Amino acid sequence: MKLLLLLGLVTLAQCFALRVPLRKAKSLRQSLKEHGLLEHYLRQHPYNPAAKYFPTLLSSEPLQNFMDMEYFGTISIGTPAQEFTVIFDTGSSNLWVPSVYCSSPACGNHKRFNPEKSSTFVGTNESLSIVYGTGSMTGILGYDTVTVSDIKVINQIFGLAETEPGTFFYYAPFDGILGLAFPSISSSGATPVFDNMMTEDLVARDLFSVYLSKNEQKGSFVLFGAIDHSYTTNGISWIPLSAETYWQITMDSVSIAGVPVVCSNGCQAIVDTGTSLLAVPNQALNTLLGALGVGSNGEISCSAISSLPDIVFHINGQAFPLPPSAYVMENDGYCSLGLQGMNVPAGSGEQWILGDIFIHEYYVIFNRANNMVGLSRLH
């Protein structure tokens, strides 16, 4: 009995050792607004969230998918450690940070990796170009020790950014991106960080989980190799992946008041911690707004929130409701829906992006052992 208790305590201690706290900070959109740059920026850079997932939509615009991101964590690279603030992004697979080789204005306001100050760095002659939303980052690849919480990944390949297009990135509250999607979509064939964690047996289980607290509450985290069952008291619904690229699943339909209104014949959805809103194909968005009785600009009276219905996602034969308190955003006394339209290429079918607005309502488990997503309602 004592041995079992001791083993349980060791497991619990290990579980918490692999937890990366995520802190909430001002989004890039908020920073641009405060500096009086937001309207000019939005005019200059029309944005299509689908470009992140369909490379054929590549253009030379900045990293707009992260405009509304508010949750960031800390990792370190090198020996001795150089710290960076990153987005843990389940919608991409590469790790990259700014480097001292970067002369773009955006890099000047962020921490930059200096390979000469790391005794464990190994350089390469390989280049890297990564598309995010409607923009790209270019740089070179190198190897070094990457530390995530207490996990040290030796000889992890990562990108050293040399260019970061768009002056707007100067105001971004993060330095780089740590991708948590599959190797199949990794630029330059670079092995993702979590894949190395699994290969080197650095995690107890081949999964990680994400909790995003609501509003200004603290406690958000990414937990590597474990499930925190204090967040799964409502049970876990396991959903098989429909593709091992992004964390992509099949939705049966999306309903309001018991009636399917969009995705009626089934559609695809990507669970993406690197997208803040719900991204919806334009035609489906118009239909959804109509069913909700909301105008095409998505703005509503804040006093009307209580009269809005749940948006219910039907996935793998189960219902996952999203209440108006989750999908309506309030900012400076104005309210709008956290839904964003996107142009999906012809022939790609109806595809949704379930971003942080959805993840706020569910503890999400990304299971690589069984290629499934687990959802547990938090409220």
Secondary structure as GFF3:
##gff-version 3
##sequence-region A 1 379
A	DSSP	alpha_helix	2	17	.	.	.	ID=ss1
A	DSSP	beta_strand	19	21	.	.	.	ID=ss2
A	DSSP	beta_strand	23	24	.	.	.	ID=ss3
A	DSSP	alpha_helix	28	34	.	.	.	ID=ss4
A	DSSP	alpha_helix	38	44	.	.	.	ID=ss5
A	DSSP	three_ten_helix	49	52	.	.	.	ID=ss6
A	DSSP	three_ten_helix	55	57	.	.	.	ID=ss7
A	DSSP	three_ten_helix	64	66	.	.	.	ID=ss8
A	DSSP	beta_strand	71	77	.	.	.	ID=ss9
A	DSSP	beta_strand	82	89	.	.	.	ID=ss10
A	DSSP	beta_strand	95	98	.	.	.	ID=ss11
A	DSSP	three_ten_helix	105	109	.	.	.	ID=ss12
A	DSSP	three_ten_helix	115	117	.	.	.	ID=ss13
A	DSSP	beta_strand	122	132	.	.	.	ID=ss14
A	DSSP	beta_strand	135	148	.	.	.	ID=ss15
A	DSSP	beta_strand	151	163	.	.	.	ID=ss16
A	DSSP	three_ten_helix	167	171	.	.	.	ID=ss17
A	DSSP	beta_strand	176	179	.	.	.	ID=ss18
A	DSSP	three_ten_helix	183	185	.	.	.	ID=ss19
A	DSSP	three_ten_helix	187	189	.	.	.	ID=ss20
A	DSSP	alpha_helix	193	199	.	.	.	ID=ss21
A	DSSP	beta_strand	207	211	.	.	.	ID=ss22
A	DSSP	beta_strand	221	224	.	.	.	ID=ss23
A	DSSP	three_ten_helix	229	231	.	.	.	ID=ss24
A	DSSP	beta_strand	237	240	.	.	.	ID=ss25
A	DSSP	beta_strand	243	244	.	.	.	ID=ss26
A	DSSP	beta_strand	247	256	.	.	.	ID=ss27
A	DSSP	beta_strand	259	262	.	.	.	ID=ss28
A	DSSP	beta_strand	267	271	.	.	.	ID=ss29
A	DSSP	beta_strand	278	281	.	.	.	ID=ss30
A	DSSP	alpha_helix	282	292	.	.	.	ID=ss31
A	DSSP	beta_strand	299	300	.	.	.	ID=ss32
A	DSSP	three_ten_helix	302	307	.	.	.	ID=ss33
A	DSSP	beta_strand	311	315	.	.	.	ID=ss34
A	DSSP	beta_strand	318	322	.	.	.	ID=ss35
A	DSSP	alpha_helix	324	327	.	.	.	ID=ss36
A	DSSP	beta_strand	328	331	.	.	.	ID=ss37
A	DSSP	beta_strand	334	337	.	.	.	ID=ss38
A	DSSP	beta_strand	339	342	.	.	.	ID=ss39
A	DSSP	beta_strand	351	354	.	.	.	ID=ss40
A	DSSP	alpha_helix	356	359	.	.	.	ID=ss41
A	DSSP	beta_strand	362	367	.	.	.	ID=ss42
A	DSSP	beta_strand	372	377	.	.	.	ID=ss43
###
